[in-house]
Amino acid sequence: MKSFVRKSFRIAVITGLVFIGLSIFGVLDYIFINPPITPLMLIRYVQHDSKKGPAKIVKEWKDLEDISPNMVLAVVSAEDNNFPTHFGVDWDAIKEAQKRNKKGKRIHGGSTITQQTAKNVFLIPNRSYIRKAFELYFTYLIELFWSKERIMEVYLNVIELGPGIYGVEAASNYYFKKPAKKLTRAEAALITTALPNPRKRNLAKPSPYMYQYQARVLKLMDMVGKVELD
């Protein structure tokens, strides 16, 4: 029995060390290499209903300098006010979200841009405490090894913004017929309205709620003013 326990413990330790090594290698790799595809893209592709037409993955990578500053300002204002200063997790925002959830108000869950990037790039979409633990692990790894500019660049290139549409360049071309570098403040704000639920919030036909949310984001953008990602 003791030998079995020792062997099991040894296997668990080795497995853990291998996972840590591979995960660190993956995070370091993406400092220099752009993620070619994400687990979410593959899952959406496989789950696609063929009755709605052929499955697709539309994306086009753009460096951060080729994306409008309006888009950066919009996502920071709408999704993560403290992105330039926090280390991956905004605990104050999470506490505030919990308080408002108890009051039944409609808000975001408190996930930061770094957390969303970790979830999109390295994990499958799943709601469980185990998946959340892995999300926190990758979040801190990303903050440790990537610059804020790199986090923002990857985030804006992999986020889901419609059926089979990923990244702001693909979304900008599809919905506004222009490159992401030329997005106006209003267009950038409208794109952010789809982020909480891009499969239900149709940027091609924005709902009244999306326009209301857009107006709110524009006000937040005025309040934030400028985003410095040093």
Secondary structure, DSSP 8 states (H G I E B T S, - for coil): -HHHHHHHHHHHHHHHHHHHHHHHHHHHHHHHS--S--HHHHHHHHH--GGG-----EE----GGGS-HHHHHHHHHHH-TTTTTSSS--HHHHHHHHHHHHTT--------HHHHHHHHHHS-S--SHHHHHHHHHHHHHHHHHS-HHHHHHHHHHH-B-STTEESHHHHIIIIISS-GGG--HHHHHHHHTTTT-TTTS-TTS--HHHHHHHHHHHHHHHHH------
